[in-house]
Amino acid sequence: MSDAASPPSSVQGVSRDTLRDIEHLAVELAAIAGTEIAKALGGLLAVKYKTAVKEDEWRDPVSEVDGNVERMIRKRLAENFPDHDIIGEEMDERPSRGSDFVWSVDPIDGTANFVNGFPLFSASIGVLHKGVPVVGALWCPISHALRAGVYHCTKGGKVRFDGTDVTPKVNPAVRRRLVGVPVATVSDGFWETRKTGSAALECAMVAAGLLQAARFAAPNIWDVAGGLALIFAGGGIVRRREGKRWVPMAHFEATKEQPDLRFWRNELIVGEPTAVERMCEAHETE
């Protein structure tokens, strides 16, 4: 099924060589992040919480690894692409505001899982060109290959896992596929539902064909920028909530309410086109 808002197969004004260089560095940085995460997993981490609703109700954990990984990524980007901007979850510094290229970085998406040693999280790197996701590199501790590795892509290319093409195989004998949802239920109409606690990881699982679609309640840009690049490369589509309607989304853009992309948040449904349309219909009046 075609989607009128799907991004074109080329990036205006950007050479394929440039995109390949960007993807190469993004994959390298995601892999390094994964190595640091794996070394720290299971250890006694220094953990802080961004939000304390009540004395005994802590939210939004951040570990020492989050900060260390983002600092490493920022240092390497400053050396290789000093004119590119960066939106990172842990640090507010914006080195090149107004640049056409923006790297959106989440050192660990799913930190609550990570600090508890529950291996469902992702190191996510997404690169935008004028708001369009053009490169994605997500290190995941689990995969269709039953091992850790990096899902990655360049706009107009294929989804790959550590350099190997990812071609999902759909078993026609499976009548009820899986979808990711903000709140898991026993079932949701046509599907079995799952909640991993990481939007980035779920995007990778959708791109690899392990989930048919996923719905996210209010992700930040760094949660999904890299994942949406994978979704598009895998032939999927994206819908965002606009009032009670779901509208096509091909790029991130600032609005009057969200003038800085750092503060972008929106409810999304991503995945295989037929499944996305069906989920949109099911949740249109909520």
C-alpha positions in Angstrom: 0.0 0.0 0.0 1.4 3.4 -0.9 1.3 6.3 1.5 1.1 9.9 0.2 3.3 11.2 3.1 6.0 8.6 2.8 9.4 10.2 2.2 10.9 10.1 -1.3 13.7 7.7 -2.0 16.3 10.4 -2.3 17.4 13.3 -0.1 17.4 16.7 -1.9 20.8 18.3 -1.7 22.6 15.5 0.1 24.9 13.1 -1.7 24.6 9.3 -1.1 28.2 9.3 0.0 27.5 11.8 2.7 24.6 9.7 3.9 26.7 6.6 3.9 29.4 8.4 5.9 26.7 9.5 8.4 25.3 6.0 8.7 28.7 4.5 9.1 29.5 6.8 12.1 26.0 6.3 13.6 26.4 2.5 13.5 29.9 2.8 15.0 28.6 5.0 17.8 25.6 2.8 18.5 27.8 -0.3 18.7 30.2 1.5 21.1 27.2 2.6 23.2 26.1 -1.1 23.3 29.5 -2.2 24.5 29.4 0.3 27.4 25.8 -0.7 28.3 26.7 -4.4 28.3 29.7 -3.8 30.5 27.7 -1.9 33.0 24.6 -4.2 33.0 24.3 -6.1 36.3 26.7 -3.8 38.2 26.0 -1.4 41.0 25.0 1.7 38.9 24.8 5.3 40.2 21.1 6.1 39.5 19.2 9.4 39.9 15.6 10.2 39.2 14.4 13.3 37.3 11.0 13.2 38.8 9.8 12.5 42.4 6.0 12.7 42.4 6.0 11.6 46.1 8.6 10.5 48.5 8.2 6.9 47.5 7.1 7.4 43.8 10.1 7.8 41.6 10.0 8.3 37.9 12.4 8.9 34.9 15.6 7.3 36.1 18.9 8.2 34.6 22.1 6.2 35.2 25.7 7.1 35.0 25.9 5.2 31.8 23.4 7.5 30.1 25.5 10.5 30.7 28.8 8.8 29.8 27.5 7.4 26.5 26.0 10.7 25.4 29.2 12.6 26.2 31.1 10.1 24.1 28.7 10.5 21.2 28.8 14.3 21.4 32.6 14.2 21.4 32.8 12.0 18.3 30.2 14.1 16.4 32.1 17.3 17.2 35.2 15.7 15.6 33.4 14.3 12.5 30.4 16.6 11.8 31.0 19.8 13.8 28.4 21.7 11.8 25.6 19.2 12.7 23.2 19.9 15.6 22.5 17.5 18.4 19.4 16.9 20.5 20.3 14.5 23.3 18.0 13.3 26.1 20.5 14.0 28.9 22.2 17.2 27.9 20.7 20.5 26.7 23.7 21.7 24.7 22.9 22.5 21.0 26.2 22.9 19.1 24.7 24.1 15.8 21.2 25.4 16.0 19.7 25.9 12.6 21.7 23.2 10.9 19.9 21.1 8.3 21.3 18.0 10.0 20.2 17.1 13.5 21.4 14.0 15.4 18.7 12.9 17.9 20.4 10.7 20.6 19.0 8.6 23.4 21.9 6.8 25.1 19.5 4.3 26.7 15.8 4.2 25.8 14.2 2.1 28.4 16.4 3.2 31.4 14.0 1.8 34.0 14.5 -1.6 32.4 18.2 -1.2 32.2 18.8 -0.2 35.8 16.7 -3.2 36.9 18.8 -5.5 34.7 15.7 -6.3 32.5 17.2 -6.6 28.9 14.6 -4.7 27.0 16.1 -1.3 26.0 18.0 0.4 23.2 20.8 2.8 22.4 19.1 5.0 19.7 20.7 7.3 17.2 18.6 9.0 14.6 19.7 11.7 12.1 17.3 14.2 10.6 17.8 16.3 7.5 15.4 19.2 7.5 13.2 17.2 9.9 13.1 14.0 7.7 14.6 10.8 9.3 17.5 9.9 7.0 19.6 7.6 9.1 18.8 5.3 12.0 21.1 3.1 14.1 19.7 1.3 17.1 21.8 -1.1 19.3 19.5 -3.7 20.8 20.3 -6.4 23.3 17.8 -8.7 21.6 17.0 -9.2 17.9 15.5 -11.5 15.3 18.9 -13.2 15.3 18.8 -14.0 19.0 21.8 -11.8 19.8 22.7 -8.2 20.5 23.5 -6.0 17.5 22.7 -2.8 15.6 19.7 -2.3 13.3 20.5 0.4 10.9 19.5 2.1 7.6 20.0 5.0 5.3 17.0 6.7 3.7 16.2 5.0 0.4 18.1 1.8 1.4 17.2 -1.4 3.3 17.0 -2.2 7.0 20.1 -4.0 8.0 21.3 -5.8 11.1 25.1 -5.5 11.6 25.4 -5.1 7.8 23.1 -7.9 6.8 19.8 -7.3 5.1 16.7 -7.8 7.3 14.0 -9.5 5.3 11.1 -10.5 7.6 9.5 -13.8 7.0 5.8 -13.8 7.8 4.3 -17.2 8.7 0.8 -17.5 7.2 -0.1 -20.1 9.8 0.2 -17.4 12.5 -3.3 -15.9 12.7 -2.8 -13.4 15.5 0.3 -11.2 15.1 1.9 -9.1 17.8 1.7 -5.3 18.3 3.3 -3.0 20.8 1.0 -0.8 22.9 1.3 1.8 25.7 -0.7 -0.4 28.1 -0.7 -4.2 27.4 -4.0 -6.1 27.5 -4.7 -9.8 27.0 -5.7 -9.0 23.4 -6.7 -6.1 21.3 -9.0 -7.1 18.5 -6.9 -8.6 15.7 -3.6 -8.9 17.7 -1.9 -10.0 20.8 -0.4 -7.0 22.6 3.0 -6.5 24.2 4.6 -3.6 26.1 8.4 -3.5 26.3 9.0 -0.2 28.0 11.2 1.1 25.1 9.8 2.9 22.0 13.1 2.6 20.2 13.3 -1.1 20.7 9.7 -1.6 19.5 10.4 0.4 16.4 13.4 -2.0 15.7 11.1 -5.0 16.3 8.5 -3.6 13.9 11.2 -3.0 11.2 12.5 -6.5 11.7 8.9 -7.9 11.3 8.7 -9.2 14.9 5.9 -6.8 15.7 3.4 -5.9 13.1 2.8 -2.4 14.5 3.3 -0.3 17.6 1.4 2.6 19.3 3.2 5.1 21.5 1.4 7.4 23.9 3.7 10.5 23.9 7.3 9.7 22.9 10.0 12.3 22.8 11.9 12.9 19.5 15.0 11.0 20.8 12.8 8.0 21.6 11.7 7.5 18.0 13.9 9.5 15.5 16.1 6.6 14.7 13.3 4.1 14.9 11.2 6.0 12.3 14.1 5.9 9.9 14.0 2.1 10.2 10.2 2.0 9.9 10.3 3.9 6.6 13.2 1.9 5.2 11.3 -1.3 6.0 8.3 -0.1 4.0 6.2 0.9 7.0 4.2 4.1 7.6 3.7 6.4 10.5 0.6 8.2 11.7 0.5 10.9 14.4 -2.4 12.0 16.5 -4.0 15.3 15.6 -7.0 15.9 17.8 -9.2 12.8 17.2 -7.7 12.1 13.8 -4.6 10.2 12.8 -2.7 12.0 10.0 0.3 10.8 7.9 3.7 11.8 9.2 6.9 11.9 7.1 9.0 14.3 9.1 9.4 16.1 12.4 8.5 19.8 12.4 8.4 22.6 14.9 5.0 24.1 15.7 3.7 27.1 17.6 3.1 24.9 20.6 6.5 23.1 20.1 8.8 25.7 18.5 11.9 23.7 19.4 12.2 20.1 18.2 13.7 19.2 21.6 10.3 19.5 23.0 8.5 17.6 20.3 6.1 15.0 21.6 3.2 13.3 19.9 1.1 10.1 20.0 2.2 7.8 17.1 1.2 4.5 15.4 3.9 2.9 13.3 4.2 -0.3 11.3 2.9 -2.3 8.4 0.4 -0.2 6.4 -2.7 -2.3 6.8 -2.1 -2.9 10.5 -1.4 0.8 11.1 -4.7 1.8 9.4 -6.6 -0.8 11.4 -5.1 0.5 14.7 -5.9 4.1 13.7 -9.5 3.1 13.1 -9.6 1.3 16.5 -8.3 4.3 18.4 -9.7 7.2 16.4 -12.3 8.4 18.9 -10.2 8.1 22.1 
